[in-house]
Amino acid sequence: MRAGAFDRLFERFDRHLREQGYLAMGGQIVDATIVQARRPRLTAREKEALARGERTDDWKEQRARQIDRDGRWTLKRGRKRRTGKGSRRQAEAIVVPEFGYKNHLSIDRAHGFVCRFAVTHAAAHDGHQLTYVLDPDNTASAVWADSAYRSRANRAALERCGLMPAFQHAKPKGKALPAHIRRGNVTRARIRCRIEHVFAAQKRRFHLVIGSVGLARARIALVNLAYNLTRLVFWERRLAAG
Protein backbone atom coordinates (compact mmCIF):
# COMPACT_ATOMS: atom_id res chain seq x y z
CA MET A 1 0.00 0.00 0.00
CA ARG A 2 1.05 3.60 -0.47
CA ALA A 3 3.06 5.31 2.25
CA GLY A 4 0.83 6.55 5.07
CA ALA A 5 -2.19 4.45 3.99
CA PHE A 6 -2.36 2.59 7.31
CA ASP A 7 -2.11 5.87 9.21
CA ARG A 8 -5.08 7.25 7.27
CA LEU A 9 -7.06 4.09 7.99
CA PHE A 10 -6.26 4.50 11.68
CA GLU A 11 -7.46 8.11 11.66
CA ARG A 12 -10.64 7.10 9.81
CA PHE A 13 -11.42 4.43 12.41
CA ASP A 14 -10.70 6.95 15.18
CA ARG A 15 -13.36 9.24 13.72
CA HIS A 16 -15.79 6.31 13.63
CA LEU A 17 -15.20 5.69 17.35
CA ARG A 18 -15.99 9.30 18.19
CA GLU A 19 -19.16 9.20 16.08
CA GLN A 20 -20.27 6.08 17.97
CA GLY A 21 -19.79 7.84 21.29
CA TYR A 22 -16.50 6.26 22.36
CA LEU A 23 -14.99 9.54 23.48
CA ALA A 24 -11.51 9.73 25.01
CA MET A 25 -12.36 11.20 28.39
CA GLY A 26 -10.55 9.17 31.04
CA GLY A 27 -7.01 10.43 30.69
CA GLN A 28 -4.31 8.61 28.77
CA ILE A 29 -1.69 5.97 29.49
CA VAL A 30 1.63 6.02 27.62
CA ASP A 31 4.22 3.28 27.21
CA ALA A 32 6.30 1.44 24.60
CA THR A 33 7.19 -2.15 23.82
CA ILE A 34 9.92 -3.79 21.78
CA VAL A 35 8.77 -5.58 18.63
CA GLN A 36 11.22 -8.26 17.60
CA ALA A 37 12.42 -8.37 14.01
CA ARG A 38 14.55 -10.82 12.06
CA ARG A 39 18.08 -10.55 13.40
CA PRO A 40 20.68 -9.74 10.75
CA ARG A 41 23.84 -11.84 10.66
CA LEU A 42 26.60 -9.29 10.45
CA THR A 43 30.33 -9.07 10.90
CA ALA A 44 31.78 -6.64 13.45
CA ARG A 45 32.59 -4.20 10.64
CA GLU A 46 29.05 -4.42 9.27
CA LYS A 47 27.58 -3.83 12.74
CA GLU A 48 29.61 -0.64 13.11
CA ALA A 49 28.44 0.56 9.70
CA LEU A 50 24.82 -0.25 10.57
CA ALA A 51 25.06 1.67 13.86
CA ARG A 52 26.18 4.73 11.86
CA GLY A 53 23.35 4.26 9.37
CA GLU A 54 25.77 3.41 6.59
CA ARG A 55 26.54 0.41 4.39
CA THR A 56 29.92 -1.13 3.69
CA ASP A 57 31.44 -0.95 0.21
CA ASP A 58 31.59 -4.74 -0.13
CA TRP A 59 27.82 -5.22 0.23
CA LYS A 60 26.32 -6.49 -2.96
CA GLU A 61 22.88 -5.19 -3.86
CA GLN A 62 21.24 -8.55 -3.18
CA ARG A 63 22.75 -8.73 0.32
CA ALA A 64 21.91 -5.09 1.06
CA ARG A 65 18.23 -5.81 0.39
CA GLN A 66 18.30 -8.59 3.01
CA ILE A 67 19.77 -6.45 5.80
CA ASP A 68 17.41 -4.49 8.02
CA ARG A 69 19.08 -1.10 8.32
CA ASP A 70 16.13 0.48 10.16
CA GLY A 71 16.06 -1.86 13.17
CA ARG A 72 18.50 -1.56 16.08
CA TRP A 73 19.82 -3.67 18.94
CA THR A 74 18.89 -2.83 22.51
CA LEU A 75 18.99 -4.45 25.93
CA LYS A 76 15.69 -5.48 27.46
CA ARG A 77 15.53 -5.84 31.21
CA GLY A 78 13.56 -8.86 32.32
CA ARG A 79 12.30 -9.95 35.70
CA LYS A 80 14.74 -10.03 38.58
CA ARG A 81 15.95 -13.34 39.94
CA ARG A 82 17.42 -14.17 43.32
CA THR A 83 21.01 -15.36 43.54
CA GLY A 84 23.07 -16.61 46.45
CA LYS A 85 22.05 -18.51 49.57
CA GLY A 86 20.33 -17.64 52.81
CA SER A 87 20.37 -14.03 53.98
CA ARG A 88 22.94 -13.08 51.31
CA ARG A 89 20.57 -13.65 48.42
CA GLN A 90 20.40 -10.61 46.13
CA ALA A 91 18.18 -9.68 43.23
CA GLU A 92 19.79 -9.40 39.82
CA ALA A 93 18.02 -8.08 36.75
CA ILE A 94 18.05 -10.31 33.68
CA VAL A 95 19.19 -8.40 30.59
CA VAL A 96 18.33 -9.82 27.16
CA PRO A 97 19.57 -8.39 23.82
CA GLU A 98 16.75 -7.67 21.36
CA PHE A 99 16.74 -6.51 17.74
CA GLY A 100 13.87 -4.71 16.09
CA TYR A 101 11.57 -1.78 16.65
CA LYS A 102 9.50 -0.08 19.32
CA ASN A 103 5.77 0.51 19.28
CA HIS A 104 5.07 3.67 21.30
CA LEU A 105 1.40 4.02 22.31
CA SER A 106 -1.08 6.11 24.19
CA ILE A 107 -4.40 4.53 25.13
CA ASP A 108 -7.56 6.00 26.55
CA ARG A 109 -7.96 5.00 30.18
CA ALA A 110 -11.75 4.69 29.93
CA HIS A 111 -12.08 2.36 26.92
CA GLY A 112 -8.55 1.09 26.25
CA PHE A 113 -8.40 2.09 22.58
CA VAL A 114 -5.05 2.97 21.04
CA CYS A 115 -5.34 6.71 20.43
CA ARG A 116 -1.93 7.68 19.06
CA PHE A 117 1.25 5.77 18.23
CA ALA A 118 4.77 6.18 16.90
CA VAL A 119 7.13 3.51 15.56
CA THR A 120 10.91 3.78 16.01
CA HIS A 121 13.92 1.49 16.11
CA ALA A 122 14.33 -0.49 19.32
CA ALA A 123 17.11 1.68 20.74
CA ALA A 124 15.02 4.88 20.78
CA HIS A 125 14.42 6.36 24.22
CA ASP A 126 10.81 6.01 25.34
CA GLY A 127 10.65 9.45 26.92
CA HIS A 128 11.67 11.23 23.71
CA GLN A 129 8.50 10.02 21.97
CA LEU A 130 6.00 11.38 24.49
CA THR A 131 4.92 14.43 22.49
CA TYR A 132 4.33 12.28 19.40
CA VAL A 133 1.84 9.97 21.11
CA LEU A 134 -0.15 12.42 23.22
CA ASP A 135 -3.85 12.54 22.31
CA PRO A 136 -5.00 16.18 22.15
CA ASP A 137 -8.66 15.10 22.04
CA ASN A 138 -8.67 13.42 25.46
CA THR A 139 -10.87 15.55 27.72
CA ALA A 140 -9.12 14.50 30.96
CA SER A 141 -5.76 15.97 31.87
CA ALA A 142 -3.91 13.06 33.52
CA VAL A 143 -1.10 11.26 31.65
CA TRP A 144 0.21 8.06 33.24
CA ALA A 145 3.67 6.80 32.33
CA ASP A 146 6.66 5.06 33.87
CA SER A 147 9.81 6.74 35.16
CA ALA A 148 11.48 6.74 31.70
CA TYR A 149 9.17 9.63 30.76
CA ARG A 150 10.02 11.73 33.81
CA SER A 151 12.06 14.69 32.56
CA ARG A 152 11.89 18.47 32.65
CA ALA A 153 11.26 18.61 28.91
CA ASN A 154 8.29 16.25 29.12
CA ARG A 155 6.81 17.98 32.15
CA ALA A 156 7.10 21.31 30.34
CA ALA A 157 5.49 19.82 27.22
CA LEU A 158 2.53 18.55 29.26
CA GLU A 159 2.16 21.90 30.97
CA ARG A 160 1.98 23.66 27.60
CA CYS A 161 -0.82 21.28 26.59
CA GLY A 162 -2.70 21.73 29.86
CA LEU A 163 -2.00 18.13 30.88
CA MET A 164 -1.00 16.74 34.27
CA PRO A 165 1.88 14.24 34.60
CA ALA A 166 1.26 11.07 36.61
CA PHE A 167 4.74 9.60 36.17
CA GLN A 168 6.32 6.84 38.21
CA HIS A 169 9.28 7.64 40.47
CA ALA A 170 12.41 5.57 39.94
CA LYS A 171 14.01 4.00 42.98
CA PRO A 172 17.37 5.66 43.80
CA LYS A 173 20.28 3.25 43.74
CA GLY A 174 21.04 1.98 47.21
CA LYS A 175 18.21 3.93 48.81
CA ALA A 176 14.59 3.27 49.64
CA LEU A 177 11.78 5.43 48.34
CA PRO A 178 9.87 7.44 50.94
CA ALA A 179 6.64 5.75 52.00
CA HIS A 180 4.34 8.33 50.39
CA ILE A 181 6.14 8.01 47.03
CA ARG A 182 5.93 4.20 47.20
CA ARG A 183 2.20 4.43 47.80
CA GLY A 184 1.86 6.83 44.87
CA ASN A 185 3.79 4.43 42.63
CA VAL A 186 1.49 1.57 43.59
CA THR A 187 -1.61 3.65 42.86
CA ARG A 188 -0.29 4.76 39.48
CA ALA A 189 0.85 1.22 38.60
CA ARG A 190 -2.71 -0.08 38.98
CA ILE A 191 -3.74 2.29 36.20
CA ARG A 192 -0.62 1.99 34.05
CA CYS A 193 -0.83 -1.80 33.88
CA ARG A 194 -3.82 -1.52 31.52
CA ILE A 195 -1.54 -0.72 28.61
CA GLU A 196 0.31 -3.99 29.21
CA HIS A 197 -2.89 -5.80 28.18
CA VAL A 198 -2.61 -4.08 24.78
CA PHE A 199 0.98 -5.25 24.29
CA ALA A 200 0.14 -8.77 25.46
CA ALA A 201 -2.78 -9.03 23.03
CA GLN A 202 -0.65 -7.85 20.11
CA LYS A 203 2.19 -10.27 20.83
CA ARG A 204 0.24 -13.34 21.92
CA ARG A 205 -3.02 -13.16 20.00
CA PHE A 206 -1.68 -11.40 16.91
CA HIS A 207 1.81 -12.97 17.12
CA LEU A 208 3.45 -9.61 16.47
CA VAL A 209 6.95 -10.34 15.17
CA ILE A 210 8.46 -8.55 12.18
CA GLY A 211 9.56 -11.03 9.52
CA SER A 212 10.04 -8.47 6.75
CA VAL A 213 13.02 -6.17 6.13
CA GLY A 214 12.83 -2.46 6.90
CA LEU A 215 10.49 -0.12 8.73
CA ALA A 216 8.34 0.57 5.66
CA ARG A 217 7.23 -3.08 5.60
CA ALA A 218 6.85 -3.54 9.35
CA ARG A 219 3.07 -2.86 9.31
CA ILE A 220 2.96 -2.08 13.03
CA ALA A 221 0.33 0.59 12.36
CA LEU A 222 -1.93 -2.13 10.98
CA VAL A 223 -1.54 -4.15 14.20
CA ASN A 224 -2.57 -1.11 16.26
CA LEU A 225 -5.65 -0.74 14.08
CA ALA A 226 -6.44 -4.46 14.36
CA TYR A 227 -6.27 -4.23 18.14
CA ASN A 228 -8.74 -1.34 18.12
CA LEU A 229 -11.14 -3.40 16.00
CA THR A 230 -11.07 -6.25 18.52
CA ARG A 231 -11.50 -3.75 21.35
CA LEU A 232 -14.56 -2.30 19.65
CA VAL A 233 -16.07 -5.79 19.34
CA PHE A 234 -15.46 -6.27 23.08
CA TRP A 235 -17.32 -3.07 23.97
CA GLU A 236 -20.18 -3.72 21.55
CA ARG A 237 -20.75 -7.18 23.03
CA ARG A 238 -20.54 -5.83 26.55
CA LEU A 239 -23.05 -3.09 25.87
CA ALA A 240 -25.41 -5.53 24.11
CA ALA A 241 -25.29 -7.95 27.04
CA GLY A 242 -25.77 -5.27 29.68
ZADO-1210 file (C-alpha; in nm, 4 decimals, padded with zeros to 6 digits):
<atoms>
<atom x="00.0000" y="00.0000" z="00.0000" code="MET" pos="1"/>
<atom x="00.1047" y="00.3601" z="-00.0469" code="ARG" pos="2"/>
<atom x="00.3057" y="00.5313" z="00.2252" code="ALA" pos="3"/>
<atom x="00.0827" y="00.6546" z="00.5067" code="GLY" pos="4"/>
<atom x="-00.2186" y="00.4448" z="00.3994" code="ALA" pos="5"/>
<atom x="-00.2362" y="00.2594" z="00.7312" code="PHE" pos="6"/>
<atom x="-00.2111" y="00.5872" z="00.9207" code="ASP" pos="7"/>
<atom x="-00.5076" y="00.7255" z="00.7269" code="ARG" pos="8"/>
<atom x="-00.7064" y="00.4091" z="00.7988" code="LEU" pos="9"/>
<atom x="-00.6257" y="00.4499" z="01.1685" code="PHE" pos="10"/>
<atom x="-00.7464" y="00.8111" z="01.1658" code="GLU" pos="11"/>
<atom x="-01.0637" y="00.7100" z="00.9814" code="ARG" pos="12"/>
<atom x="-01.1416" y="00.4433" z="01.2410" code="PHE" pos="13"/>
<atom x="-01.0701" y="00.6950" z="01.5176" code="ASP" pos="14"/>
<atom x="-01.3361" y="00.9245" z="01.3716" code="ARG" pos="15"/>
<atom x="-01.5788" y="00.6312" z="01.3633" code="HIS" pos="16"/>
<atom x="-01.5198" y="00.5692" z="01.7346" code="LEU" pos="17"/>
<atom x="-01.5989" y="00.9301" z="01.8194" code="ARG" pos="18"/>
<atom x="-01.9161" y="00.9203" z="01.6077" code="GLU" pos="19"/>
<atom x="-02.0270" y="00.6085" z="01.7972" code="GLN" pos="20"/>
<atom x="-01.9787" y="00.7839" z="02.1287" code="GLY" pos="21"/>
<atom x="-01.6500" y="00.6265" z="02.2358" code="TYR" pos="22"/>
<atom x="-01.4987" y="00.9540" z="02.3480" code="LEU" pos="23"/>
<atom x="-01.1514" y="00.9726" z="02.5009" code="ALA" pos="24"/>
<atom x="-01.2364" y="01.1198" z="02.8388" code="MET" pos="25"/>
<atom x="-01.0552" y="00.9170" z="03.1042" code="GLY" pos="26"/>
<atom x="-00.7006" y="01.0427" z="03.0690" code="GLY" pos="27"/>
<atom x="-00.4307" y="00.8608" z="02.8770" code="GLN" pos="28"/>
<atom x="-00.1688" y="00.5968" z="02.9489" code="ILE" pos="29"/>
<atom x="00.1628" y="00.6022" z="02.7621" code="VAL" pos="30"/>
<atom x="00.4224" y="00.3285" z="02.7214" code="ASP" pos="31"/>
<atom x="00.6305" y="00.1441" z="02.4604" code="ALA" pos="32"/>
<atom x="00.7189" y="-00.2148" z="02.3824" code="THR" pos="33"/>
<atom x="00.9920" y="-00.3789" z="02.1777" code="ILE" pos="34"/>
<atom x="00.8765" y="-00.5579" z="01.8629" code="VAL" pos="35"/>
<atom x="01.1220" y="-00.8256" z="01.7600" code="GLN" pos="36"/>
<atom x="01.2421" y="-00.8370" z="01.4015" code="ALA" pos="37"/>
<atom x="01.4550" y="-01.0816" z="01.2061" code="ARG" pos="38"/>
<atom x="01.8075" y="-01.0548" z="01.3402" code="ARG" pos="39"/>
<atom x="02.0678" y="-00.9743" z="01.0745" code="PRO" pos="40"/>
<atom x="02.3839" y="-01.1839" z="01.0655" code="ARG" pos="41"/>
<atom x="02.6604" y="-00.9285" z="01.0446" code="LEU" pos="42"/>
<atom x="03.0330" y="-00.9074" z="01.0905" code="THR" pos="43"/>
<atom x="03.1777" y="-00.6636" z="01.3453" code="ALA" pos="44"/>
<atom x="03.2587" y="-00.4199" z="01.0642" code="ARG" pos="45"/>
<atom x="02.9050" y="-00.4418" z="00.9273" code="GLU" pos="46"/>
<atom x="02.7576" y="-00.3832" z="01.2736" code="LYS" pos="47"/>
<atom x="02.9614" y="-00.0643" z="01.3107" code="GLU" pos="48"/>
<atom x="02.8439" y="00.0561" z="00.9704" code="ALA" pos="49"/>
<atom x="02.4819" y="-00.0246" z="01.0571" code="LEU" pos="50"/>
<atom x="02.5063" y="00.1670" z="01.3856" code="ALA" pos="51"/>
<atom x="02.6182" y="00.4733" z="01.1856" code="ARG" pos="52"/>
<atom x="02.3353" y="00.4263" z="00.9372" code="GLY" pos="53"/>
<atom x="02.5773" y="00.3412" z="00.6587" code="GLU" pos="54"/>
<atom x="02.6538" y="00.0413" z="00.4388" code="ARG" pos="55"/>
<atom x="02.9919" y="-00.1131" z="00.3686" code="THR" pos="56"/>
<atom x="03.1439" y="-00.0948" z="00.0213" code="ASP" pos="57"/>
<atom x="03.1589" y="-00.4736" z="-00.0130" code="ASP" pos="58"/>
<atom x="02.7824" y="-00.5219" z="00.0230" code="TRP" pos="59"/>
<atom x="02.6323" y="-00.6488" z="-00.2963" code="LYS" pos="60"/>
<atom x="02.2884" y="-00.5194" z="-00.3860" code="GLU" pos="61"/>
<atom x="02.1244" y="-00.8548" z="-00.3183" code="GLN" pos="62"/>
<atom x="02.2747" y="-00.8732" z="00.0316" code="ARG" pos="63"/>
<atom x="02.1914" y="-00.5090" z="00.1058" code="ALA" pos="64"/>
<atom x="01.8226" y="-00.5813" z="00.0391" code="ARG" pos="65"/>
<atom x="01.8300" y="-00.8591" z="00.3007" code="GLN" pos="66"/>
<atom x="01.9774" y="-00.6448" z="00.5803" code="ILE" pos="67"/>
<atom x="01.7414" y="-00.4490" z="00.8016" code="ASP" pos="68"/>
<atom x="01.9082" y="-00.1095" z="00.8323" code="ARG" pos="69"/>
<atom x="01.6134" y="00.0479" z="01.0163" code="ASP" pos="70"/>
<atom x="01.6063" y="-00.1859" z="01.3172" code="GLY" pos="71"/>
<atom x="01.8504" y="-00.1562" z="01.6076" code="ARG" pos="72"/>
<atom x="01.9815" y="-00.3666" z="01.8937" code="TRP" pos="73"/>
<atom x="01.8893" y="-00.2828" z="02.2508" code="THR" pos="74"/>
<atom x="01.8989" y="-00.4446" z="02.5928" code="LEU" pos="75"/>
<atom x="01.5685" y="-00.5479" z="02.7455" code="LYS" pos="76"/>
<atom x="01.5528" y="-00.5843" z="03.1205" code="ARG" pos="77"/>
<atom x="01.3559" y="-00.8863" z="03.2316" code="GLY" pos="78"/>
<atom x="01.2300" y="-00.9945" z="03.5700" code="ARG" pos="79"/>
<atom x="01.4738" y="-01.0033" z="03.8577" code="LYS" pos="80"/>
<atom x="01.5947" y="-01.3336" z="03.9941" code="ARG" pos="81"/>
<atom x="01.7416" y="-01.4166" z="04.3323" code="ARG" pos="82"/>
<atom x="02.1014" y="-01.5358" z="04.3537" code="THR" pos="83"/>
<atom x="02.3068" y="-01.6612" z="04.6448" code="GLY" pos="84"/>
<atom x="02.2052" y="-01.8511" z="04.9573" code="LYS" pos="85"/>
<atom x="02.0329" y="-01.7640" z="05.2807" code="GLY" pos="86"/>
<atom x="02.0366" y="-01.4034" z="05.3980" code="SER" pos="87"/>
<atom x="02.2935" y="-01.3082" z="05.1311" code="ARG" pos="88"/>
<atom x="02.0568" y="-01.3646" z="04.8421" code="ARG" pos="89"/>
<atom x="02.0402" y="-01.0613" z="04.6134" code="GLN" pos="90"/>
<atom x="01.8175" y="-00.9681" z="04.3230" code="ALA" pos="91"/>
<atom x="01.9792" y="-00.9398" z="03.9816" code="GLU" pos="92"/>
<atom x="01.8016" y="-00.8083" z="03.6748" code="ALA" pos="93"/>
<atom x="01.8047" y="-01.0308" z="03.3685" code="ILE" pos="94"/>
<atom x="01.9189" y="-00.8399" z="03.0590" code="VAL" pos="95"/>
<atom x="01.8330" y="-00.9819" z="02.7163" code="VAL" pos="96"/>
<atom x="01.9574" y="-00.8387" z="02.3820" code="PRO" pos="97"/>
<atom x="01.6748" y="-00.7667" z="02.1363" code="GLU" pos="98"/>
<atom x="01.6735" y="-00.6507" z="01.7745" code="PHE" pos="99"/>
<atom x="01.3869" y="-00.4714" z="01.6090" code="GLY" pos="100"/>
<atom x="01.1569" y="-00.1779" z="01.6646" code="TYR" pos="101"/>
<atom x="00.9501" y="-00.0079" z="01.9317" code="LYS" pos="102"/>
<atom x="00.5771" y="00.0514" z="01.9276" code="ASN" pos="103"/>
<atom x="00.5067" y="00.3667" z="02.1304" code="HIS" pos="104"/>
<atom x="00.1404" y="00.4023" z="02.2310" code="LEU" pos="105"/>
<atom x="-00.1076" y="00.6112" z="02.4194" code="SER" pos="106"/>
<atom x="-00.4396" y="00.4528" z="02.5134" code="ILE" pos="107"/>
<atom x="-00.7563" y="00.6003" z="02.6546" code="ASP" pos="108"/>
<atom x="-00.7955" y="00.5000" z="03.0178" code="ARG" pos="109"/>
<atom x="-01.1751" y="00.4692" z="02.9933" code="ALA" pos="110"/>
<atom x="-01.2080" y="00.2361" z="02.6922" code="HIS" pos="111"/>
<atom x="-00.8551" y="00.1090" z="02.6255" code="GLY" pos="112"/>
<atom x="-00.8405" y="00.2087" z="02.2579" code="PHE" pos="113"/>
<atom x="-00.5050" y="00.2970" z="02.1044" code="VAL" pos="114"/>
<atom x="-00.5336" y="00.6711" z="02.0426" code="CYS" pos="115"/>
<atom x="-00.1928" y="00.7679" z="01.9063" code="ARG" pos="116"/>
<atom x="00.1246" y="00.5773" z="01.8227" code="PHE" pos="117"/>
<atom x="00.4773" y="00.6175" z="01.6899" code="ALA" pos="118"/>
<atom x="00.7128" y="00.3506" z="01.5558" code="VAL" pos="119"/>
<atom x="01.0912" y="00.3775" z="01.6010" code="THR" pos="120"/>
<atom x="01.3916" y="00.1490" z="01.6113" code="HIS" pos="121"/>
<atom x="01.4326" y="-00.0494" z="01.9324" code="ALA" pos="122"/>
<atom x="01.7115" y="00.1679" z="02.0745" code="ALA" pos="123"/>
<atom x="01.5020" y="00.4878" z="02.0777" code="ALA" pos="124"/>
<atom x="01.4424" y="00.6358" z="02.4219" code="HIS" pos="125"/>
<atom x="01.0809" y="00.6006" z="02.5344" code="ASP" pos="126"/>
<atom x="01.0653" y="00.9450" z="02.6917" code="GLY" pos="127"/>
<atom x="01.1668" y="01.1228" z="02.3713" code="HIS" pos="128"/>
<atom x="00.8501" y="01.0016" z="02.1967" code="GLN" pos="129"/>
<atom x="00.6001" y="01.1385" z="02.4490" code="LEU" pos="130"/>
<atom x="00.4923" y="01.4428" z="02.2487" code="THR" pos="131"/>
<atom x="00.4327" y="01.2281" z="01.9397" code="TYR" pos="132"/>
<atom x="00.1838" y="00.9965" z="02.1111" code="VAL" pos="133"/>
<atom x="-00.0151" y="01.2424" z="02.3219" code="LEU" pos="134"/>
<atom x="-00.3846" y="01.2539" z="02.2315" code="ASP" pos="135"/>
<atom x="-00.5003" y="01.6181" z="02.2153" code="PRO" pos="136"/>
<atom x="-00.8662" y="01.5096" z="02.2040" code="ASP" pos="137"/>
<atom x="-00.8675" y="01.3422" z="02.5462" code="ASN" pos="138"/>
<atom x="-01.0873" y="01.5548" z="02.7717" code="THR" pos="139"/>
<atom x="-00.9119" y="01.4501" z="03.0958" code="ALA" pos="140"/>
<atom x="-00.5756" y="01.5974" z="03.1873" code="SER" pos="141"/>
<atom x="-00.3915" y="01.3065" z="03.3519" code="ALA" pos="142"/>
<atom x="-00.1101" y="01.1259" z="03.1649" code="VAL" pos="143"/>
<atom x="00.0209" y="00.8055" z="03.3243" code="TRP" pos="144"/>
<atom x="00.3675" y="00.6803" z="03.2326" code="ALA" pos="145"/>
<atom x="00.6663" y="00.5057" z="03.3874" code="ASP" pos="146"/>
<atom x="00.9809" y="00.6738" z="03.5163" code="SER" pos="147"/>
<atom x="01.1475" y="00.6741" z="03.1703" code="ALA" pos="148"/>
<atom x="00.9173" y="00.9630" z="03.0759" code="TYR" pos="149"/>
<atom x="01.0019" y="01.1734" z="03.3810" code="ARG" pos="150"/>
<atom x="01.2064" y="01.4691" z="03.2561" code="SER" pos="151"/>
<atom x="01.1893" y="01.8472" z="03.2654" code="ARG" pos="152"/>
<atom x="01.1257" y="01.8613" z="02.8914" code="ALA" pos="153"/>
<atom x="00.8289" y="01.6250" z="02.9123" code="ASN" pos="154"/>
<atom x="00.6808" y="01.7975" z="03.2146" code="ARG" pos="155"/>
<atom x="00.7096" y="02.1306" z="03.0340" code="ALA" pos="156"/>
<atom x="00.5488" y="01.9816" z="02.7217" code="ALA" pos="157"/>
<atom x="00.2528" y="01.8545" z="02.9261" code="LEU" pos="158"/>
<atom x="00.2157" y="02.1898" z="03.0971" code="GLU" pos="159"/>
<atom x="00.1984" y="02.3664" z="02.7604" code="ARG" pos="160"/>
<atom x="-00.0825" y="02.1282" z="02.6590" code="CYS" pos="161"/>
<atom x="-00.2697" y="02.1734" z="02.9857" code="GLY" pos="162"/>
<atom x="-00.2004" y="01.8134" z="03.0884" code="LEU" pos="163"/>
<atom x="-00.0997" y="01.6740" z="03.4274" code="MET" pos="164"/>
<atom x="00.1877" y="01.4239" z="03.4605" code="PRO" pos="165"/>
<atom x="00.1264" y="01.1072" z="03.6613" code="ALA" pos="166"/>
<atom x="00.4741" y="00.9597" z="03.6175" code="PHE" pos="167"/>
<atom x="00.6321" y="00.6838" z="03.8214" code="GLN" pos="168"/>
<atom x="00.9280" y="00.7644" z="04.0466" code="HIS" pos="169"/>
<atom x="01.2412" y="00.5569" z="03.9940" code="ALA" pos="170"/>
<atom x="01.4008" y="00.4000" z="04.2985" code="LYS" pos="171"/>
<atom x="01.7369" y="00.5663" z="04.3799" code="PRO" pos="172"/>
<atom x="02.0276" y="00.3246" z="04.3742" code="LYS" pos="173"/>
<atom x="02.1036" y="00.1978" z="04.7210" code="GLY" pos="174"/>
<atom x="01.8206" y="00.3931" z="04.8808" code="LYS" pos="175"/>
<atom x="01.4586" y="00.3269" z="04.9638" code="ALA" pos="176"/>
<atom x="01.1781" y="00.5434" z="04.8340" code="LEU" pos="177"/>
<atom x="00.9868" y="00.7441" z="05.0935" code="PRO" pos="178"/>
<atom x="00.6639" y="00.5751" z="05.2002" code="ALA" pos="179"/>
<atom x="00.4336" y="00.8328" z="05.0392" code="HIS" pos="180"/>
<atom x="00.6135" y="00.8010" z="04.7029" code="ILE" pos="181"/>
<atom x="00.5928" y="00.4205" z="04.7199" code="ARG" pos="182"/>
<atom x="00.2197" y="00.4435" z="04.7803" code="ARG" pos="183"/>
<atom x="00.1859" y="00.6826" z="04.4874" code="GLY" pos="184"/>
<atom x="00.3795" y="00.4429" z="04.2629" code="ASN" pos="185"/>
<atom x="00.1487" y="00.1568" z="04.3593" code="VAL" pos="186"/>
<atom x="-00.1611" y="00.3650" z="04.2861" code="THR" pos="187"/>
<atom x="-00.0293" y="00.4763" z="03.9479" code="ARG" pos="188"/>
<atom x="00.0847" y="00.1224" z="03.8599" code="ALA" pos="189"/>
<atom x="-00.2714" y="-00.0077" z="03.8985" code="ARG" pos="190"/>
<atom x="-00.3742" y="00.2289" z="03.6200" code="ILE" pos="191"/>
<atom x="-00.0621" y="00.1993" z="03.4053" code="ARG" pos="192"/>
<atom x="-00.0834" y="-00.1797" z="03.3877" code="CYS" pos="193"/>
<atom x="-00.3819" y="-00.1521" z="03.1523" code="ARG" pos="194"/>
<atom x="-00.1544" y="-00.0719" z="02.8610" code="ILE" pos="195"/>
<atom x="00.0311" y="-00.3991" z="02.9208" code="GLU" pos="196"/>
<atom x="-00.2891" y="-00.5800" z="02.8176" code="HIS" pos="197"/>
<atom x="-00.2606" y="-00.4085" z="02.4783" code="VAL" pos="198"/>
<atom x="00.0977" y="-00.5253" z="02.4289" code="PHE" pos="199"/>
<atom x="00.0138" y="-00.8774" z="02.5461" code="ALA" pos="200"/>
<atom x="-00.2775" y="-00.9027" z="02.3029" code="ALA" pos="201"/>
<atom x="-00.0649" y="-00.7850" z="02.0115" code="GLN" pos="202"/>
<atom x="00.2192" y="-01.0275" z="02.0826" code="LYS" pos="203"/>
<atom x="00.0242" y="-01.3340" z="02.1923" code="ARG" pos="204"/>
<atom x="-00.3021" y="-01.3157" z="01.9996" code="ARG" pos="205"/>
<atom x="-00.1680" y="-01.1399" z="01.6906" code="PHE" pos="206"/>
<atom x="00.1807" y="-01.2975" z="01.7116" code="HIS" pos="207"/>
<atom x="00.3453" y="-00.9606" z="01.6474" code="LEU" pos="208"/>
<atom x="00.6949" y="-01.0344" z="01.5166" code="VAL" pos="209"/>
<atom x="00.8461" y="-00.8546" z="01.2176" code="ILE" pos="210"/>
<atom x="00.9559" y="-01.1027" z="00.9521" code="GLY" pos="211"/>
<atom x="01.0045" y="-00.8469" z="00.6748" code="SER" pos="212"/>
<atom x="01.3021" y="-00.6170" z="00.6130" code="VAL" pos="213"/>
<atom x="01.2829" y="-00.2458" z="00.6898" code="GLY" pos="214"/>
<atom x="01.0491" y="-00.0117" z="00.8733" code="LEU" pos="215"/>
<atom x="00.8342" y="00.0574" z="00.5664" code="ALA" pos="216"/>
<atom x="00.7232" y="-00.3079" z="00.5597" code="ARG" pos="217"/>
<atom x="00.6852" y="-00.3540" z="00.9349" code="ALA" pos="218"/>
<atom x="00.3070" y="-00.2856" z="00.9312" code="ARG" pos="219"/>
<atom x="00.2963" y="-00.2077" z="01.3033" code="ILE" pos="220"/>
<atom x="00.0334" y="00.0592" z="01.2364" code="ALA" pos="221"/>
<atom x="-00.1927" y="-00.2132" z="01.0983" code="LEU" pos="222"/>
<atom x="-00.1542" y="-00.4148" z="01.4195" code="VAL" pos="223"/>
<atom x="-00.2568" y="-00.1108" z="01.6260" code="ASN" pos="224"/>
<atom x="-00.5647" y="-00.0740" z="01.4077" code="LEU" pos="225"/>
<atom x="-00.6443" y="-00.4464" z="01.4357" code="ALA" pos="226"/>
<atom x="-00.6266" y="-00.4228" z="01.8143" code="TYR" pos="227"/>
<atom x="-00.8743" y="-00.1342" z="01.8124" code="ASN" pos="228"/>
<atom x="-01.1135" y="-00.3405" z="01.6000" code="LEU" pos="229"/>
<atom x="-01.1075" y="-00.6247" z="01.8521" code="THR" pos="230"/>
<atom x="-01.1500" y="-00.3753" z="02.1345" code="ARG" pos="231"/>
<atom x="-01.4565" y="-00.2298" z="01.9649" code="LEU" pos="232"/>
<atom x="-01.6071" y="-00.5793" z="01.9343" code="VAL" pos="233"/>
<atom x="-01.5462" y="-00.6271" z="02.3080" code="PHE" pos="234"/>
<atom x="-01.7324" y="-00.3072" z="02.3972" code="TRP" pos="235"/>
<atom x="-02.0179" y="-00.3715" z="02.1549" code="GLU" pos="236"/>
<atom x="-02.0750" y="-00.7181" z="02.3031" code="ARG" pos="237"/>
<atom x="-02.0539" y="-00.5833" z="02.6553" code="ARG" pos="238"/>
<atom x="-02.3055" y="-00.3094" z="02.5870" code="LEU" pos="239"/>
<atom x="-02.5411" y="-00.5525" z="02.4111" code="ALA" pos="240"/>
<atom x="-02.5287" y="-00.7953" z="02.7043" code="ALA" pos="241"/>
<atom x="-02.5767" y="-00.5268" z="02.9680" code="GLY" pos="242"/>
</atoms>
